[in-house]
Amino acid sequence: MGDDRQSSTGRFRLWIDDACITACQCVLIDPELFGFDDDGVTVVLVDEVPGDKLPSASAAVDNCPIGAIHLDPTPHV
């Protein structure tokens, strides 16, 4: 996907869908964005991706072996 997405607000949200197999690539790419809950399930640790973390968020999306990570522009509210 790269960093070519545009957002009218400049804000982005990460989320992981139910297809996640906990391959841990995202956690290895950026442990400040991804971690594990008490059950060992991979979770996103931030509500909104900080601007300086957009490259690693995009890398996590690109490197997820099953495409379970999504990076979406946050709508203007």
Residue frames as a rotation matrix with the C-alpha (Angstrom) as fourth column:
MET 1
0.564 0.826 0.000 0.00
0.826 -0.564 0.000 0.00
0.000 0.000 -1.000 0.00
GLY 2
-0.427 -0.798 0.425 2.77
0.747 -0.576 -0.331 2.47
0.509 0.176 0.843 0.76
ASP 3
-0.527 0.154 -0.836 2.18
0.620 -0.603 -0.502 5.95
-0.581 -0.783 0.222 2.15
ASP 4
-0.966 0.051 0.252 0.16
0.176 -0.583 0.793 7.28
0.188 0.811 0.554 -0.78
ARG 5
-0.068 0.980 -0.189 -3.23
0.960 0.116 0.257 7.35
0.273 -0.164 -0.948 0.94
GLN 6
-0.783 -0.101 0.614 -4.72
0.035 -0.992 -0.119 10.75
0.622 -0.072 0.780 1.49
SER 7
-0.168 0.737 -0.655 -6.94
0.984 0.163 -0.069 11.94
0.056 -0.656 -0.752 4.29
SER 8
0.238 0.320 0.917 -8.76
0.363 -0.905 0.222 15.24
0.901 0.280 -0.331 4.42
THR 9
0.966 0.129 0.222 -7.95
-0.157 -0.388 0.908 15.36
0.203 -0.913 -0.354 8.13
GLY 10
0.073 -0.996 -0.046 -4.42
-0.689 -0.017 -0.725 13.97
0.721 0.084 -0.688 7.89
ARG 11
-0.236 -0.064 0.970 -5.45
-0.903 0.383 -0.194 11.33
-0.359 -0.921 -0.148 10.43
PHE 12
-0.173 0.103 -0.979 -5.47
-0.594 0.782 0.188 7.56
0.785 0.614 -0.074 10.09
ARG 13
0.297 0.344 0.891 -6.86
-0.899 0.414 0.140 4.63
-0.320 -0.843 0.433 12.05
LEU 14
-0.675 -0.516 -0.528 -5.37
-0.615 0.788 0.017 1.14
0.408 0.336 -0.849 12.19
TRP 15
0.254 0.686 0.682 -7.48
-0.893 0.437 -0.106 -1.94
-0.371 -0.582 0.723 12.76
ILE 16
-0.856 -0.510 -0.083 -7.02
-0.515 0.827 0.228 -5.69
-0.048 0.238 -0.970 12.66
ASP 17
0.094 0.950 -0.299 -9.78
-0.915 0.201 0.351 -7.95
0.393 0.241 0.887 11.36
ASP 18
0.548 0.286 0.786 -10.80
-0.701 0.669 0.246 -11.40
-0.455 -0.686 0.568 12.61
ALA 19
0.922 -0.228 -0.313 -8.62
-0.072 0.694 -0.717 -13.16
0.381 0.683 0.623 10.03
CYS 20
0.252 -0.886 0.388 -5.51
-0.898 -0.364 -0.247 -12.34
0.360 -0.286 -0.888 12.11
ILE 21
0.754 -0.090 -0.651 -3.38
0.139 0.990 0.024 -15.42
0.642 -0.109 0.759 12.81
THR 22
0.901 -0.422 0.100 -1.00
-0.275 -0.379 0.884 -13.61
-0.335 -0.824 -0.457 15.20
ALA 23
0.700 -0.692 0.174 1.98
0.598 0.436 -0.673 -13.94
0.390 0.575 0.719 12.88
CYS 24
0.574 -0.381 -0.724 3.51
0.600 -0.405 0.689 -11.03
-0.557 -0.831 -0.004 14.87
GLN 25
-0.152 -0.656 0.739 5.07
0.959 -0.279 -0.051 -9.25
0.240 0.701 0.672 11.89
CYS 26
0.447 0.409 0.796 3.27
0.282 -0.909 0.308 -6.04
0.849 0.087 -0.521 12.85
VAL 27
0.985 -0.103 -0.137 4.61
0.116 -0.192 0.975 -6.17
-0.127 -0.976 -0.177 16.42
LEU 28
0.194 -0.972 0.129 8.13
0.849 0.233 0.474 -6.68
-0.491 0.018 0.871 15.09
ILE 29
-0.072 -0.170 0.983 7.72
0.807 -0.590 -0.043 -3.74
0.587 0.790 0.180 12.70
ASP 30
-0.491 -0.080 0.868 6.44
-0.242 -0.944 -0.223 -1.33
0.837 -0.320 0.444 15.36
PRO 31
-0.441 0.272 -0.855 5.81
0.761 0.618 -0.196 -2.40
0.475 -0.737 -0.480 18.97
GLU 32
-0.921 0.189 -0.340 4.53
0.057 -0.798 -0.600 1.09
-0.385 -0.572 0.725 19.76
LEU 33
-0.502 0.768 -0.396 1.59
-0.848 -0.349 0.399 0.55
0.168 0.536 0.827 17.39
PHE 34
0.350 0.591 -0.727 0.91
-0.480 0.779 0.402 -3.17
0.804 0.208 0.557 17.91
GLY 35
-0.635 -0.502 0.587 0.98
-0.767 0.318 -0.558 -5.48
0.093 -0.804 -0.587 20.90
PHE 36
-0.596 0.402 -0.695 -0.94
0.194 0.912 0.362 -8.31
0.779 0.081 -0.621 22.54
ASP 37
0.207 0.707 0.676 -3.95
-0.737 -0.342 0.583 -8.42
0.644 -0.619 0.450 24.82
ASP 38
-0.096 -0.235 0.967 -4.14
-0.940 0.342 -0.010 -10.65
-0.328 -0.910 -0.253 27.90
ASP 39
0.664 0.412 0.624 -5.17
-0.203 0.902 -0.380 -13.59
-0.719 0.126 0.683 25.72
GLY 40
-0.298 -0.897 0.327 -2.20
0.231 0.264 0.936 -13.20
-0.926 0.354 0.128 23.37
VAL 41
0.424 0.524 0.739 -4.30
0.868 -0.004 -0.496 -11.75
-0.257 0.852 -0.457 20.56
THR 42
-0.673 -0.694 0.255 -2.64
0.739 -0.630 0.237 -9.06
-0.004 0.348 0.937 18.44
VAL 43
0.493 0.822 -0.285 -4.13
0.821 -0.548 -0.159 -5.61
-0.287 -0.156 -0.945 19.03
VAL 44
0.020 -0.388 0.922 -3.60
0.507 -0.791 -0.343 -2.03
0.862 0.474 0.181 17.89
LEU 45
-0.234 -0.245 -0.941 -2.26
0.972 -0.073 -0.222 0.07
-0.015 -0.967 0.256 20.79
VAL 46
-0.897 -0.103 -0.430 -3.26
0.123 -0.992 -0.019 3.52
-0.425 -0.070 0.902 19.50
ASP 47
0.127 0.992 -0.025 -6.60
0.412 -0.076 -0.908 5.10
-0.902 0.105 -0.418 18.61
GLU 48
0.985 0.104 -0.141 -5.04
-0.065 -0.531 -0.845 7.20
-0.163 0.841 -0.516 15.87
VAL 49
0.439 -0.870 0.223 -1.73
0.898 0.424 -0.113 6.75
0.004 0.250 0.968 14.03
PRO 50
0.449 -0.379 -0.809 0.71
0.097 -0.880 0.466 9.58
-0.888 -0.288 -0.358 14.84
GLY 51
0.889 -0.041 -0.456 2.14
-0.434 -0.388 -0.813 11.21
-0.143 0.921 -0.363 11.71
ASP 52
-0.026 -0.995 -0.099 5.65
-0.999 0.022 0.033 9.95
-0.030 0.100 -0.995 12.38
LYS 53
-0.457 -0.084 0.885 4.32
-0.334 0.939 -0.083 6.37
-0.824 -0.333 -0.458 12.62
LEU 54
0.546 0.743 -0.388 2.52
-0.620 0.046 -0.783 6.36
-0.563 0.668 0.486 9.27
PRO 55
0.013 -0.581 -0.814 5.47
-0.923 0.306 -0.233 4.70
0.384 0.754 -0.532 7.44
SER 56
-0.913 -0.371 0.166 5.65
-0.407 0.827 -0.387 1.82
0.006 -0.422 -0.907 9.93
ALA 57
-0.154 0.935 0.321 1.84
-0.375 0.245 -0.894 1.49
-0.914 -0.258 0.312 9.98
SER 58
0.537 0.300 -0.788 1.91
-0.830 0.024 -0.557 1.16
-0.148 0.954 0.262 6.18
ALA 59
-0.444 -0.780 -0.442 4.76
-0.791 0.573 -0.217 -1.36
0.422 0.253 -0.870 6.42
ALA 60
-0.742 0.241 0.625 2.71
-0.335 0.675 -0.657 -3.45
-0.581 -0.697 -0.421 8.85
VAL 61
0.382 0.912 -0.148 -0.24
-0.535 0.088 -0.840 -3.43
-0.753 0.401 0.522 6.43
ASP 62
0.392 -0.293 -0.872 2.04
-0.893 0.105 -0.437 -4.41
0.219 0.950 -0.221 3.54
ASN 63
-0.562 -0.784 -0.263 3.79
-0.667 0.618 -0.416 -7.18
0.489 -0.058 -0.870 5.49
CYS 64
-0.137 0.586 0.798 0.80
-0.759 0.456 -0.465 -8.86
-0.636 -0.670 0.382 7.14
PRO 65
-0.913 -0.387 0.127 0.88
-0.223 0.736 0.639 -12.36
-0.341 0.555 -0.759 5.63
ILE 66
-0.560 0.757 0.335 -2.91
0.814 0.578 0.056 -12.59
-0.151 0.304 -0.940 5.31
GLY 67
-0.686 0.238 0.688 -3.90
0.241 -0.818 0.523 -8.95
0.687 0.525 0.503 4.94
ALA 68
0.067 0.752 -0.656 -5.65
0.919 0.209 0.334 -8.65
0.388 -0.626 -0.677 8.30
ILE 69
-0.307 -0.245 -0.920 -4.32
0.672 -0.740 -0.027 -5.15
-0.674 -0.627 0.392 9.08
HIS 70
0.236 0.496 0.836 -6.07
0.908 -0.419 -0.007 -2.10
0.346 0.760 -0.549 7.67
LEU 71
-0.640 -0.428 -0.639 -5.13
0.578 -0.815 -0.033 1.59
-0.507 -0.390 0.769 7.62
ASP 72
0.057 0.799 0.599 -8.05
0.964 -0.200 0.176 3.90
0.260 0.568 -0.781 6.94
PRO 73
-0.747 -0.206 0.632 -8.32
0.146 -0.978 -0.146 7.68
0.649 -0.016 0.761 6.73
THR 74
-0.546 0.566 -0.618 -10.25
0.745 -0.010 -0.667 9.12
-0.384 -0.824 -0.416 9.66
PRO 75
0.018 0.614 0.789 -13.22
0.825 -0.455 0.336 11.16
0.565 0.645 -0.514 8.46
HIS 76
-0.846 -0.249 0.472 -13.45
0.042 -0.912 -0.407 14.82
0.532 -0.325 0.782 9.39
VAL 77
-0.069 0.839 -0.539 -15.79
0.929 0.252 0.273 15.40
0.365 -0.482 -0.797 12.31
